[in-house]
Amino acid sequence: MSFFMELLIIRNPKITAKDLPVIQAVVNEHWDKGRTHISRELCRHWNWVQPSGHLKDMACRELLMTLYRKGLIDCPPPQYTPKMSTEPPPNPCGTKPHQLHS
């Protein structure tokens, strides 16, 4: 893991080098439960909530992925990967293309 001196701000939390071991410890503790669970645990740890009181877990996942891409933390692989469908997507208008007016 590389060390950085500057302050890293991602979606408002100010992350410093001192925060990385805490973040990694939460990631490691909940590794097998997936990224969503990890982000929610970090939100609870930081009391990082929206004005409505809901956890900012999407923003936290973005923060985790940014730290991961920078090589500052390790993260578990995604538990869900969308599969490409072999069927064409449904037509939002509900009509077949040949039924359209010319």
C-alpha positions as CSV (number, residue, x, y, z in Angstrom):
1,M,0.0,0.0,0.0
2,S,1.4,3.4,-0.9
3,F,1.6,6.3,1.5
4,F,0.3,9.7,0.6
5,M,0.8,13.0,2.4
6,E,-1.9,15.1,0.8
7,L,-5.5,15.2,1.9
8,L,-7.8,13.2,-0.2
9,I,-11.4,14.4,-0.4
10,I,-13.9,12.1,-2.1
11,R,-17.6,13.1,-1.8
12,N,-16.8,15.2,1.3
13,P,-15.1,12.9,3.8
14,K,-11.5,14.0,4.2
15,I,-9.4,10.9,4.0
16,T,-5.8,11.0,5.3
17,A,-3.2,8.3,5.7
18,K,-4.3,7.8,9.3
19,D,-7.8,6.8,8.0
20,L,-6.5,4.0,5.7
21,P,-5.8,1.4,8.4
22,V,-9.3,2.0,9.9
23,I,-10.9,1.6,6.5
24,Q,-8.9,-1.5,5.6
25,A,-9.8,-3.0,9.0
26,V,-13.5,-2.6,8.3
27,V,-13.1,-4.0,4.8
28,N,-11.2,-7.0,6.2
29,E,-13.7,-7.6,9.0
30,H,-16.6,-7.7,6.5
31,W,-14.8,-9.0,3.4
32,D,-17.1,-12.0,2.8
33,K,-20.2,-9.9,3.1
34,G,-19.5,-7.7,0.1
35,R,-18.9,-4.1,-0.8
36,T,-22.4,-2.9,0.0
37,H,-22.3,-4.3,3.5
38,I,-18.8,-2.8,3.9
39,S,-19.9,0.6,2.8
40,R,-22.8,0.6,5.2
41,E,-20.6,-0.4,8.1
42,L,-18.2,2.5,7.2
43,C,-21.1,4.9,7.0
44,R,-22.3,3.8,10.5
45,H,-18.7,4.1,11.8
46,W,-18.4,7.7,10.5
47,N,-22.1,8.6,11.1
48,W,-22.1,9.5,7.4
49,V,-25.8,10.1,6.6
50,Q,-28.0,12.1,4.3
51,P,-30.2,14.9,5.7
52,S,-33.0,12.3,5.6
53,G,-31.1,10.0,7.9
54,H,-30.3,7.4,5.3
55,L,-26.8,6.1,5.0
56,K,-24.6,7.5,2.2
57,D,-23.6,4.0,1.2
58,M,-23.5,4.7,-2.6
59,A,-21.1,7.6,-2.0
60,C,-19.1,5.4,0.4
61,R,-18.8,2.7,-2.3
62,E,-17.5,5.3,-4.7
63,L,-15.0,6.3,-2.0
64,L,-13.9,2.7,-1.5
65,M,-13.5,2.1,-5.2
66,T,-11.5,5.3,-5.6
67,L,-9.1,4.2,-2.8
68,Y,-8.9,0.8,-4.4
69,R,-8.1,2.1,-7.8
70,K,-5.4,4.3,-6.3
71,G,-3.9,1.2,-4.7
72,L,-4.5,2.5,-1.2
73,I,-6.8,-0.3,0.0
74,D,-7.8,-3.8,-1.0
75,C,-11.4,-4.6,-1.6
76,P,-13.3,-7.9,-2.2
77,P,-14.4,-8.7,-5.8
78,P,-18.0,-7.8,-6.7
79,Q,-20.5,-10.4,-5.6
80,Y,-22.9,-9.5,-8.4
81,T,-22.0,-8.9,-12.0
82,P,-24.8,-8.2,-14.5
83,K,-25.0,-10.8,-17.3
84,M,-25.4,-9.7,-20.8
85,S,-28.8,-10.8,-22.1
86,T,-29.0,-12.6,-25.5
87,E,-32.5,-11.1,-26.0
88,P,-32.9,-7.6,-27.3
89,P,-34.1,-5.1,-24.8
90,P,-37.9,-4.5,-24.7
91,N,-39.2,-1.7,-26.9
92,P,-40.2,1.1,-24.5
93,C,-43.2,2.0,-26.8
94,G,-44.5,-1.5,-26.8
95,T,-44.7,-1.7,-30.6
96,K,-42.7,-3.8,-33.0
97,P,-40.5,-1.8,-35.3
98,H,-42.5,-2.8,-38.4
99,Q,-45.7,-1.4,-36.8
100,L,-44.3,2.2,-36.8
101,H,-45.8,4.7,-39.2
102,S,-43.8,5.4,-42.3
